[in-house]
């Protein structure tokens, strides 16, 4: 068991007061058996109205609307979470899917739906060929996915990019470089091309080096992070982080899931004004281990925890981050 404090701060500044459109925030994790949401506070400046809802994937989404023009916008999400993970060694597949390829049960295929469908050129031939070089028929299923994960980790160069959007899998394959969301997208497309159900994950990454005040020791730390999950009968959704070669790691802190990166942007919104009106966008993510966190992960207890309210961090175009001319307003979600 490990417990973390997470602060995700987004601050937009404008050259003159602008009118803000609605902003969509995916910053609150879903409480589950492997990640417990202990508390969450959302602080906004200027004053705003907040409406919570679940999206089609079951994520908690806050829609924020503003009444008055402002020259800056501040969005601060403070979380405390407890993470439970038994790690890669505890992944146990059902015997009938232990060897690749396998066929999902009819119910699983129907429910996985879009998570089985390639989204870039009907599983582009270059991506398909690359994936088939790594994963061969008759291979151990879990080891094949480990190899796919490792192939990106060792064969591609990580480079942070703060602009919104992702490279296509073919572009990433050609460039042999990208961001965490580019690598997650390539892994997902390759997994789907091979017949696996896979989905995109957005969240945070704990780096002990940053926590200790040193430079980042793990790619993608200090910002929002992206990785993938593959559905495997037996354990269910299994985490793969191709940026760092991690599998079911307790330092991966999930916030939301979707079919692709487009539907998993942490902060998106709009303003009425000129492009040059945005003079600064600052994004800061801090993940700190809290005292009492266990060195080794453990299975969670059966009792329910009491939840409260939520890099290379990505924001959609036309989004802002303020500090706060008006006094900040804290919005808290009760258990």
C-alpha positions in Angstrom: 0.0 0.0 0.0 1.3 3.5 -0.9 -0.4 6.8 -0.1 0.3 10.0 -2.1 -0.6 13.7 -2.1 -1.1 15.1 -5.6 -1.4 18.7 -6.6 -2.1 19.6 -10.3 -2.0 23.3 -10.8 -3.0 25.0 -14.1 -2.5 28.8 -14.4 -3.4 30.9 -17.4 -2.6 34.6 -17.8 -4.1 37.0 -20.4 -2.9 40.3 -21.7 -6.4 41.8 -21.1 -9.6 40.5 -19.5 -11.2 37.7 -21.7 -14.5 35.9 -21.5 -14.0 32.3 -20.6 -16.1 29.6 -22.1 -17.0 26.4 -20.2 -14.0 24.3 -19.1 -14.0 20.5 -18.9 -11.8 19.0 -16.1 -10.8 15.3 -15.8 -8.9 15.6 -12.6 -10.8 13.4 -10.1 -10.0 9.6 -10.0 -12.7 7.0 -9.7 -12.5 5.3 -6.3 -11.8 1.6 -6.8 -10.2 -1.5 -5.2 -6.8 -0.6 -6.4 -6.9 3.2 -6.0 -8.8 4.7 -3.1 -9.6 8.4 -3.3 -9.2 9.6 0.3 -9.8 13.3 -0.3 -10.0 15.8 -3.1 -10.4 19.6 -3.3 -10.8 21.7 -6.5 -9.8 25.3 -6.1 -10.8 27.8 -8.8 -10.2 31.5 -9.4 -12.2 33.5 -10.6 -15.5 32.4 -9.0 -17.1 29.6 -11.0 -20.0 27.2 -11.0 -19.0 23.5 -11.0 -21.2 20.6 -12.3 -20.0 17.0 -11.9 -21.1 14.2 -14.2 -19.9 10.8 -15.5 -18.8 10.6 -19.1 -19.5 7.6 -21.3 -16.4 5.8 -19.9 -17.5 6.3 -16.3 -14.9 9.0 -15.5 -15.8 11.9 -13.1 -15.9 15.1 -15.2 -16.3 18.6 -13.9 -17.8 21.3 -16.2 -16.8 24.7 -14.9 -18.6 27.9 -16.1 -17.6 31.5 -15.3 -19.7 34.7 -15.0 -17.3 37.6 -15.5 -14.3 38.4 -17.7 -10.8 37.8 -16.2 -7.2 38.3 -17.0 -6.1 35.0 -15.4 -7.5 31.6 -14.5 -6.3 29.3 -11.8 -7.3 25.6 -11.5 -5.8 23.7 -8.6 -6.7 20.0 -7.9 -5.5 18.6 -4.6 -5.8 14.9 -4.0 -4.8 12.2 -1.5 -5.0 8.7 -2.8 -4.0 5.2 -1.6 -2.6 2.9 -4.2 -2.8 -0.9 -4.0 -0.9 -3.1 -6.5 0.5 -6.6 -6.4 2.7 -5.8 -9.4 3.5 -7.7 -12.6 4.4 -10.9 -10.8 0.8 -11.3 -9.5 -0.9 -11.1 -12.9 -2.7 -14.5 -13.5 -4.3 -15.2 -16.8 -7.0 -17.7 -17.3 -5.5 -20.9 -18.9 -7.5 -20.5 -22.1 -5.9 -17.1 -22.9 -2.3 -17.9 -21.7 -1.1 -18.4 -25.3 -1.4 -15.9 -28.1 -3.5 -15.7 -30.1 -6.8 -16.3 -28.3 -10.4 -15.3 -28.9 -12.3 -13.3 -26.3 -15.6 -14.8 -25.1 -18.6 -13.4 -27.0 -19.7 -11.3 -24.0 -16.3 -9.8 -23.6 -16.0 -9.0 -27.4 -19.4 -7.2 -27.3 -18.5 -5.2 -24.2 -15.0 -4.3 -25.3 -16.5 -2.9 -28.5 -14.5 0.3 -29.4 -11.5 -0.9 -27.4 -10.9 -3.5 -30.0 -11.0 -1.2 -33.0 -8.0 0.5 -34.5 -8.4 4.2 -34.9 -5.7 5.1 -37.4 -6.1 3.8 -40.9 -7.7 0.4 -40.0 -4.6 -0.8 -38.2 -2.0 0.7 -40.5 0.2 -1.8 -42.3 3.4 -0.3 -40.8 2.1 -0.6 -37.3 0.7 -4.1 -37.9 4.0 -5.3 -39.4 6.0 -3.9 -36.5 3.7 -5.5 -33.9 3.8 -8.9 -35.7 7.6 -8.8 -35.6 7.4 -8.6 -31.8 4.4 -10.8 -31.1 4.4 -14.2 -32.8 1.7 -16.9 -32.8 2.3 -19.4 -30.0 3.9 -16.9 -27.7 3.1 -16.6 -24.0 0.4 -13.9 -24.0 1.6 -11.9 -21.1 5.2 -12.1 -22.2 4.2 -11.0 -25.7 2.7 -7.8 -24.2 5.7 -7.3 -22.0 7.9 -7.5 -25.1 5.7 -5.0 -26.9 5.9 -2.6 -23.9 9.7 -3.0 -23.7 10.2 -2.5 -27.5 8.9 1.1 -27.1 10.8 1.7 -23.9 14.1 0.6 -25.5 13.6 1.5 -29.1 12.2 5.0 -29.0 13.4 8.3 -27.6 11.2 10.2 -25.1 10.8 14.0 -25.8 8.4 16.2 -23.9 5.9 18.2 -26.0 3.4 20.6 -24.4 1.1 21.2 -27.4 -2.2 19.4 -27.5 -2.8 16.3 -29.6 -0.8 13.1 -30.4 1.2 11.9 -33.2 -0.3 9.1 -35.3 1.1 5.7 -34.5 2.8 5.6 -37.9 4.5 9.0 -37.2 5.8 7.7 -33.9 7.0 4.6 -35.5 8.8 6.5 -38.2 10.3 9.2 -35.9 11.2 6.7 -33.2 10.5 9.4 -30.7 7.5 11.0 -28.9 5.8 11.8 -25.7 4.2 9.5 -23.2 0.8 10.0 -24.9 2.4 9.2 -28.3 3.9 6.0 -26.9 0.6 5.0 -25.2 -1.2 5.6 -28.5 1.3 3.4 -30.5 1.1 0.6 -27.9 -2.8 0.7 -27.9 -3.0 0.7 -31.7 -0.4 -2.2 -31.9 -2.3 -4.2 -29.3 -5.6 -3.7 -31.1 -4.0 -4.7 -34.4 -3.0 -8.0 -32.7 -6.6 -8.5 -31.4 -6.3 -7.2 -27.9 -8.8 -4.9 -26.2 -6.8 -1.8 -25.1 -7.6 1.7 -23.8 -5.9 5.0 -23.0 -5.1 6.1 -19.4 -4.4 9.5 -18.1 -3.1 10.2 -14.6 0.1 10.9 -12.6 3.4 9.2 -12.0 5.3 9.1 -8.7 9.0 9.7 -9.0 11.0 9.3 -5.7 13.8 11.4 -7.1 11.5 14.5 -7.5 10.0 13.8 -4.1 13.6 14.0 -2.7 14.3 17.3 -4.4 16.5 15.9 -7.1 16.0 16.0 -10.9 13.4 13.7 -12.5 14.6 10.1 -12.6 11.5 8.7 -14.5 10.3 9.9 -17.9 7.1 11.8 -17.7 7.3 12.6 -14.0 6.4 16.1 -12.8 3.5 16.4 -15.2 0.4 14.5 -16.2 1.2 11.1 -17.6 -0.3 8.7 -20.1 -0.1 4.9 -20.4 -2.3 2.0 -21.6 -4.4 -0.8 -20.3 -5.1 -4.2 -22.0 -8.0 -6.3 -21.1 -6.9 -9.9 -20.2 -9.4 -12.5 -18.9 -8.6 -13.3 -15.4 -6.9 -10.1 -14.1 -9.0 -7.8 -16.3 -7.5 -4.4 -17.2 -3.7 -4.6 -16.9 -1.5 -1.5 -17.0 1.3 -1.1 -19.4 3.5 2.1 -19.4 5.6 1.9 -22.6 7.4 5.2 -21.8 9.1 3.6 -18.8 8.6 -0.1 -19.4 6.3 -0.4 -16.3 3.6 -3.0 -15.8 1.0 -2.9 -13.0 3.3 -0.5 -11.1 2.2 1.1 -7.8 3.6 4.5 -9.0 1.1 4.7 -11.8 -1.9 6.8 -10.4 -4.9 6.5 -12.7 -7.3 9.4 -13.1 -9.3 8.5 -16.2 -9.6 6.1 -19.1 -10.9 6.4 -22.7 -10.6 4.9 -26.1 -8.0 7.4 -27.1 -6.0 10.5 -26.0 -8.6 12.9 -27.5 -11.1 11.9 -24.9 -8.7 12.0 -21.9 -7.5 15.6 -21.8 -7.1 16.7 -18.1 -8.1 20.4 -18.8 -9.8 21.8 -21.8 -11.9 24.9 -22.5 -12.2 28.1 -24.5 -12.0 31.9 -24.3 -13.3 34.7 -26.5 -10.3 36.7 -27.7 -7.2 36.8 -29.9 -4.5 34.1 -29.8 -2.0 36.7 -28.6 -4.2 37.4 -25.6 -2.7 34.3 -23.8 0.6 35.5 -22.4 1.4 32.5 -20.2 0.3 29.0 -19.5 2.0 27.3 -16.5 1.2 23.7 -15.5 2.7 22.1 -12.5 2.2 18.6 -11.0 3.6 17.5 -7.7 3.2 13.9 -6.4 4.5 13.3 -2.9 4.6 10.1 -0.9 2.9 10.5 2.5 4.3 9.1 5.7 3.1 5.6 6.5 3.2 4.4 2.9 4.3 0.8 2.7 7.4 -0.1 0.8 5.7 -3.0 -0.7 2.2 -3.0 -2.3 -0.6 -5.0 -0.7 -4.1 -6.0 -1.7 -6.7 -3.5 -0.5 -9.1 -4.3 2.4 -12.7 -5.1 1.6 -14.1 -2.2 3.6 -14.9 1.0 1.6 -12.8 4.1 2.0 -14.5 7.5 2.4 -13.7 9.5 -0.7 -13.7 13.3 -1.0 -13.2 15.4 -4.1 -9.3 15.9 -8.0 5.2 16.4 -17.8 4.2 16.9 -20.0 0.9 18.1 -19.2 -1.5 18.5 -22.0 -4.2 21.2 -22.4 -6.4 21.6 -25.4 -6.0 24.7 -27.5 -8.0 27.7 -26.2 -7.4 26.9 -22.5 -6.0 29.1 -19.8 -4.4 29.0 -16.4 -4.8 31.8 -13.9 -3.4 32.6 -10.5 -6.3 34.5 -9.2 -7.1 38.1 -9.0 -10.3 37.4 -7.1 -10.0 35.3 -4.0 -9.9 31.5 -4.9 -13.0 29.5 -4.2 -12.6 25.9 -3.0 -15.2 23.4 -4.2 -15.3 20.2 -2.1 -17.2 17.0 -3.0 -18.6 15.2 0.0 -18.3 11.5 0.4 
